[in-house]
């Protein structure tokens, strides 16, 4: 076996299909978001504007967040020193979980090193707690949810995206006595559409199922205190397990679930992804707690975020570009070809100093390759103007089809 040949073949296939991912060396500078410095492969440093970051509200540079992190470093040092079970639970972790439980109005919360791990660990552990559990999963759920459901060894049913009627059919076909859980998202990050939370909760009540919602692309940004779409819609009390991230709107790192005290205790006690992982550094936990606390009262920032997203979508629609608009903050522009998508991304970066990463299969289905822009309150009129002009120029240059404005 020539192992190098195998590696060359695998990587070469990605290049041939235009799906090879390139890491862009970006140096963000506090106080200058969304502007950054790009370390070009030729050795030069060039200014760029980041249009694909997940620090949706710029909290990664917020003074209170940074102050909390500095204080924690000075007080506790760098790392946590162990897993949560063995010396790695500190006052900073406890404070963060208390903030998160309060945010979602749940009895408890459990912090993981990422939202991916939180989803994977929780969904793969639930069948251990409820033997015979059937999980009903939306077909467009995040990879972390899919992996957790796949690994748990229990029964699963996949319902068509946001298709409540199909979900009902699946629930009706199974044993009424079997334990059940419905897993879905509040905001689906590739198209920016919303999950039918109320309708799913109604079905869960009817069929005695637990509800599990991923609010990763909503926490901090929706609801009167930033608890997500379920809070915005007055439905948070109907969700049994809420998953969220600390690495997007909160601008730090980590993930979590919020649920009943018994549910969090059981996941804490049985999930290998929690038990055997070194806990977050105290400084990260402190910064995340500060960010959650600040955003509970920052409605102005949330409003600014939505306004910038609406402005960008309106401007891009005005050019006739094929954007998807479901009313969320996510702005996908469909290119439909991996090579063209990569070409547009490269030209935006090289010629206009605009950084947006191409999104290709398997993240999205083939034929729906796209550029996904994530506007924020720190993307002002100057940055939006530059992006719109660049997209107008390059779309014509690449001879891509525009949407029919009369449609």
C-alpha positions in Angstrom: 0.0 0.0 0.0 1.4 3.4 -1.1 -0.1 5.7 1.6 1.2 8.9 0.0 -0.5 7.9 -3.3 -3.7 7.5 -1.4 -3.4 10.9 0.2 -2.5 12.5 -3.2 -5.6 10.9 -4.8 -7.9 12.1 -2.1 -6.6 15.7 -2.1 -6.3 15.8 -5.8 -10.0 14.9 -6.1 -10.9 18.0 -4.1 -8.7 20.2 -6.4 -10.3 18.6 -9.5 -13.8 19.4 -8.2 -13.0 22.9 -7.1 -13.7 22.0 -3.5 -10.2 22.2 -2.0 -10.4 24.5 1.1 -7.7 27.1 1.5 -6.9 28.6 4.9 -6.6 32.4 4.6 -4.1 33.8 7.2 -6.0 36.6 8.8 -4.9 38.8 11.7 -7.8 40.6 13.3 -7.0 43.7 15.2 -9.0 44.8 18.3 -10.8 48.0 17.7 -10.7 47.7 13.9 -13.3 44.9 13.2 -14.2 44.0 10.5 -10.9 45.2 9.0 -8.0 42.8 9.3 -4.5 42.1 7.8 -4.1 39.3 5.3 -0.7 37.7 5.1 -0.5 37.0 1.4 1.4 33.9 0.2 4.0 36.2 -1.4 5.0 37.4 2.0 3.3 40.8 1.9 0.6 42.1 4.3 -2.5 43.5 2.8 -5.6 45.1 4.4 -8.9 43.2 4.0 -12.5 43.4 5.2 -13.8 40.2 6.6 -17.3 39.4 5.4 -17.6 35.8 6.5 -16.8 35.9 10.2 -19.1 34.4 12.8 -18.4 37.1 15.4 -21.8 38.5 14.4 -21.9 41.4 16.9 -18.2 42.2 17.3 -18.2 41.0 20.9 -14.7 39.6 20.4 -13.4 43.1 20.9 -15.9 44.3 23.6 -14.1 46.0 26.5 -16.1 44.2 29.2 -15.3 40.8 27.6 -11.6 41.6 27.3 -11.5 42.9 30.9 -13.0 39.8 32.3 -10.6 37.6 30.4 -7.6 39.6 31.6 -8.8 39.4 35.2 -9.2 35.7 35.0 -5.8 35.2 33.5 -4.2 37.2 36.3 -6.2 35.4 38.9 -6.1 31.8 37.6 -3.5 31.5 35.0 -3.8 30.0 31.5 -5.5 26.6 31.5 -8.1 24.9 33.7 -5.9 22.1 34.8 -8.1 19.2 33.9 -11.5 17.8 33.0 -14.6 19.1 34.7 -14.6 16.0 36.8 -10.9 16.2 37.8 -9.9 19.6 39.0 -11.2 21.5 35.9 -14.3 23.1 37.4 -13.7 26.6 38.6 -15.8 29.5 39.8 -15.6 30.8 36.2 -17.3 27.7 34.8 -20.0 27.8 37.4 -20.7 31.5 36.8 -20.9 30.9 33.0 -23.4 28.0 33.5 -25.5 30.2 35.8 -25.6 33.0 33.2 -26.7 30.5 30.5 -29.3 28.9 32.7 -30.7 32.3 33.5 -30.5 33.4 29.8 -32.7 30.4 28.7 -34.8 30.3 31.9 -33.8 26.8 32.5 -32.8 25.1 35.8 -29.3 24.4 34.6 -26.8 24.6 31.8 -23.7 22.5 30.8 -20.7 24.0 29.1 -18.7 22.1 26.5 -15.6 23.0 24.5 -17.7 23.7 21.4 -21.3 23.6 20.2 -20.3 20.8 17.9 -19.2 18.7 20.9 -22.3 19.7 22.8 -24.6 18.5 20.0 -22.6 15.3 19.3 -22.1 14.4 23.0 -25.7 15.1 24.0 -27.5 13.5 21.1 -25.2 10.4 21.2 -25.8 10.0 25.0 -29.6 10.4 25.1 -30.4 6.7 24.1 -28.3 5.6 27.1 -30.7 7.5 29.3 -33.9 6.5 27.5 -33.6 3.0 26.1 -35.4 2.6 22.8 -35.4 6.3 22.1 -36.3 7.3 18.5 -34.8 10.6 17.3 -36.6 12.5 14.6 -34.1 14.8 12.9 -34.5 17.5 10.2 -32.7 16.5 7.1 -30.8 19.8 7.1 -29.6 19.7 10.6 -26.0 20.6 11.3 -23.2 18.0 10.8 -22.7 17.9 14.6 -26.3 16.9 15.2 -26.2 14.3 12.3 -23.1 12.8 13.8 -24.5 12.6 17.3 -27.7 10.9 16.0 -25.6 8.5 13.9 -23.3 7.5 16.7 -25.9 6.8 19.4 -26.8 3.4 18.0 -30.5 4.1 18.5 -33.4 4.4 16.0 -33.6 7.5 13.9 -36.0 9.0 11.5 -35.2 11.8 9.0 -38.0 14.2 8.1 -37.9 16.5 5.1 -36.7 20.0 5.9 -39.2 22.0 7.9 -41.9 19.6 6.7 -44.2 19.3 9.7 -46.7 17.0 7.9 -43.9 14.5 7.1 -42.7 14.7 10.7 -46.3 13.8 11.8 -46.4 10.8 9.5 -43.2 9.5 11.0 -44.4 10.0 14.5 -47.7 8.3 13.8 -46.0 5.3 12.3 -44.0 4.5 15.4 -45.0 2.8 18.7 -46.9 5.3 20.8 -45.1 4.0 23.9 -41.6 4.5 22.5 -39.6 7.4 23.9 -39.1 10.1 21.3 -37.1 13.2 20.6 -37.4 15.8 17.8 -34.1 17.5 16.9 -34.1 20.7 14.8 -32.6 24.2 14.4 -34.0 27.7 14.9 -32.0 29.3 12.1 -30.5 27.1 9.4 -27.1 28.7 8.6 -26.8 27.9 4.9 -30.1 29.4 3.7 -30.9 31.5 6.7 -34.4 30.1 7.1 -36.3 29.5 10.4 -37.5 26.3 11.8 -41.2 25.9 12.6 -40.8 25.9 16.4 -44.4 26.2 17.5 -45.6 23.5 15.1 -42.9 21.1 16.2 -43.6 21.8 19.9 -47.3 21.1 19.2 -46.4 17.7 17.7 -44.1 17.0 20.5 -46.9 17.6 23.0 -49.3 15.4 21.0 -46.9 12.5 20.7 -45.2 12.9 24.1 -41.8 13.7 22.6 -38.9 15.7 23.9 -37.7 18.7 21.9 -34.1 19.5 21.1 -33.3 22.8 19.4 -30.0 24.1 18.0 -29.9 27.9 18.5 -26.3 28.4 17.5 -27.0 31.0 14.8 -29.6 32.8 16.9 -28.3 33.1 20.5 -27.2 36.7 21.3 -29.1 38.0 18.2 -32.8 37.2 18.6 -35.2 37.6 21.6 -35.4 40.5 24.1 -32.4 39.1 26.0 -30.6 37.3 23.1 -31.7 33.8 24.1 -32.7 33.0 20.5 -35.7 32.6 18.2 -37.5 30.5 20.7 -37.4 33.4 23.2 -38.4 35.8 20.5 -41.5 33.7 19.7 -42.4 33.1 23.4 -41.7 29.4 23.0 -38.6 28.8 25.1 -40.5 27.1 27.9 -41.7 24.5 25.5 -38.2 23.3 24.5 -36.6 20.6 26.6 -33.0 21.0 25.5 -31.5 24.1 24.0 -28.1 24.0 22.3 -26.1 27.2 21.8 -22.6 28.5 21.1 -20.3 31.0 22.7 -18.2 31.4 19.6 -20.5 33.3 17.3 -22.6 36.2 18.6 -20.8 36.0 21.9 -17.4 36.3 20.3 -15.5 33.9 22.4 -15.4 30.1 22.4 -17.3 27.1 23.6 -20.8 25.5 23.4 -23.5 24.4 25.8 -26.9 22.9 26.5 -29.5 24.4 28.8 -32.2 22.1 30.2 -33.6 20.8 33.5 -31.2 20.1 36.3 -31.8 16.4 36.0 -31.2 16.4 32.2 -27.9 18.3 32.6 -26.8 16.1 35.5 -27.5 12.9 33.4 -25.6 14.2 30.4 -22.7 15.4 32.6 -22.6 11.9 34.2 -22.9 9.8 31.0 -21.5 11.7 28.0 -17.9 10.7 27.1 -17.5 14.0 25.1 -18.0 15.9 28.4 -16.4 13.5 30.9 -13.0 13.0 29.1 -12.4 16.5 27.7 -10.3 19.2 29.4 -12.5 22.1 30.3 -12.4 25.5 28.8 -9.7 27.8 30.1 -10.9 30.0 32.9 -10.3 33.2 30.9 -12.5 31.9 28.1 -15.3 31.0 30.5 -15.0 34.4 32.1 -15.1 36.2 28.8 -18.0 34.2 27.6 -20.0 34.9 30.8 -19.3 38.6 30.4 -20.5 38.5 26.8 -23.7 36.7 27.7 -24.4 39.1 30.5 -23.7 42.2 28.4 -25.9 41.0 25.5 -28.9 40.4 27.7 -29.4 44.2 27.7 -28.0 45.1 24.2 -31.1 45.3 22.1 -29.7 48.3 20.2 -26.8 46.1 19.0 -29.2 43.4 17.9 -31.3 46.0 16.0 -28.3 47.4 14.3 -27.3 43.9 13.2 -30.7 43.2 11.6 -30.6 46.6 9.9 -27.2 46.0 8.3 -28.4 42.6 7.0 -31.5 44.1 5.5 -29.5 46.9 3.8 -27.1 44.4 2.3 -29.8 42.1 1.0 -31.7 45.1 -0.5 -28.6 46.3 -2.2 -27.6 42.9 -3.6 -31.2 42.3 -4.8 -31.1 45.6 -6.6 -28.2 44.2 -8.7 -30.3 41.2 -9.6 -28.0 38.8 -7.8 -29.5 35.4 -6.8 -29.7 35.8 -3.0 -31.7 33.8 -0.6 -33.8 35.9 1.9 -35.8 34.2 4.6 -35.7 37.3 6.9 -32.7 36.3 9.0 -29.3 37.9 9.3 -27.6 35.4 6.9 -27.0 36.5 3.3 -26.3 33.7 0.9 -25.5 34.5 -2.8 -26.0 31.4 -4.9 -23.3 30.8 -7.6 -24.1 27.1 -8.3 -20.7 25.9 -9.4 -17.7 25.2 -7.1 -15.1 26.5 -9.6 -16.9 29.8 -10.1 -17.5 30.1 -6.4 -13.8 29.7 -5.6 -12.9 32.1 -8.5 -15.2 34.8 -7.2 -13.9 34.4 -3.7 -10.3 34.6 -4.9 -11.0 37.7 -7.1 -12.8 39.5 -4.2 -9.8 38.9 -2.0 -7.0 39.7 -4.5 -8.6 42.6 -6.3 -10.9 44.2 -3.8 -9.5 43.2 -0.3 -12.8 41.5 0.5 -12.6 38.2 2.3 -15.6 35.7 2.0 -15.0 32.0 2.0 -16.6 29.8 -0.7 -19.1 27.3 0.6 -19.2 24.1 -1.4 -20.4 20.4 -1.1 -20.7 18.7 1.3 -21.6 21.7 3.4 -24.3 22.5 0.8 -25.8 20.3 -1.9 -24.0 20.2 -5.3 -25.4 22.9 -7.6 -26.1 25.3 -4.7 -22.5 26.4 -4.1 -22.5 29.9 -2.7 -20.8 32.9 -1.1 -22.4 33.5 2.4 -22.0 37.0 3.8 -22.4 37.8 7.5 -23.0 41.5 8.0 -22.6 42.9 11.4 -23.0 46.3 13.3 -19.4 47.0 12.5 -19.9 46.7 8.7 -20.9 50.3 7.9 -22.0 52.1 4.7 -18.4 52.3 3.5 -17.9 48.6 3.8 -21.3 47.7 2.3 -20.7 50.1 -0.7 -17.3 48.5 -1.4 -18.8 45.0 -1.3 -21.8 45.8 -3.5 -19.6 47.5 -6.2 -17.2 44.6 -6.2 -19.9 42.0 -6.5 -21.5 44.0 -9.4 -18.2 44.2 -11.2 -17.1 40.6 -10.7 -20.5 39.1 -11.4 -20.5 40.7 -14.9 -16.8 39.9 -15.4 -17.5 36.2 -14.7 -20.6 36.2 -17.0 -22.8 34.7 -14.3 -26.6 34.8 -14.7 -28.4 37.4 -12.7 -31.9 37.0 -11.2 -34.8 38.2 -13.3 -35.8 41.5 -11.7 -39.3 41.3 -13.2 -39.9 37.9 -11.5 
